[in-house]
């Protein structure tokens, strides 16, 4: 528990490293917002998608935290790209910028996260970085002195609600697991897929007991049609179906538990989760993701388990030329003045 006195003593950037429902947002809206309001100061709360922005805005209004503005990383990125930075987000002198789901800056579904990262990193306001899956970049912040070690709060994570893991070898095994849970238990299922085609295949097989959910920006014609027919099942709270198919596949891959990036799901008895992903699909799903120091070790371990050397997917390059062409994706080392990372990109020379 972080006391009001401790919060009042914060004089620099802060990290809150904790999972969903560990109280990170509560601290901002119910404690820091109150302290800042008493001092006549404002807070900017940044979310990684509209659903979470709407939920946070509702909580801000319910608690009368009128000194809190809520926006998204994407809004910041789009404004910078269009060179239109005249809104309150860019002109207000904020006391704190609170960054929910900060792992967004490493994510794969938006190619412009470096814009929001640079703007946030260099902003004169104090920052509160929040995430359960950004340990790599958090450690980098500590190493370079961007955040003092005493201001790094590790909030214990509990996955006690996960009863069991299922490992399977092929797609038919996954279907049999789903079939068994639907017919022999009262459990509800959330299924995340690394392939849109396979997601649709599973949905069509179980459509009588399933809902389909994907990004509204999907390019897949069948998926787009289903989204238009069903809408957003989370937003509409239509949870009567036993199987909720999460098909916004690139958006979900970095969420270790597959529970929608910190958004509160009013969905009871969600106990089962399936993931279908081979090595190439993993690389595809993480296309354009930024891998920082700790994540690079994780990536190398994945290659090692597959009997591959890290150079197999092009980590080693010579003047930008690939040293090998064994897979359709390569890893390119990149950097800014402050941060170094790897990115998975298409290997257009692959054949």
Secondary structure, 3 states (H helix, E strand, C coil): CCCHHHHHCCCCCEEEECCCCCCHHHHHHHHHHHHHHHCCCEEEEEECCHHHHHHHHHHHHHCCCCCEEEEEHHHHHHHHHCCCCCCHHHHCCEEEEEECCHHHHHCCCCCCHHHHHHHHHHCCCEEEEEECCCHHHHHHHHHCCCCCHHHEEECCCCCCCCCCCCCCCCHHHHHHHHHHHHHHCCCEEEEEECCHHHHHHHHHHCHHHEEEECCCCCCCHHHHHHHHHHCCHHHHCCCCCCEEEECCHHHHCCCCCCCHHHCCCCCCCEEEEEEECCHHHHHHHCECCEECHHHHHHHHHHHHHCCCCHHHHCCCEECCEECCCCCCEEEEEEECCCCEEEEEEECCCCC
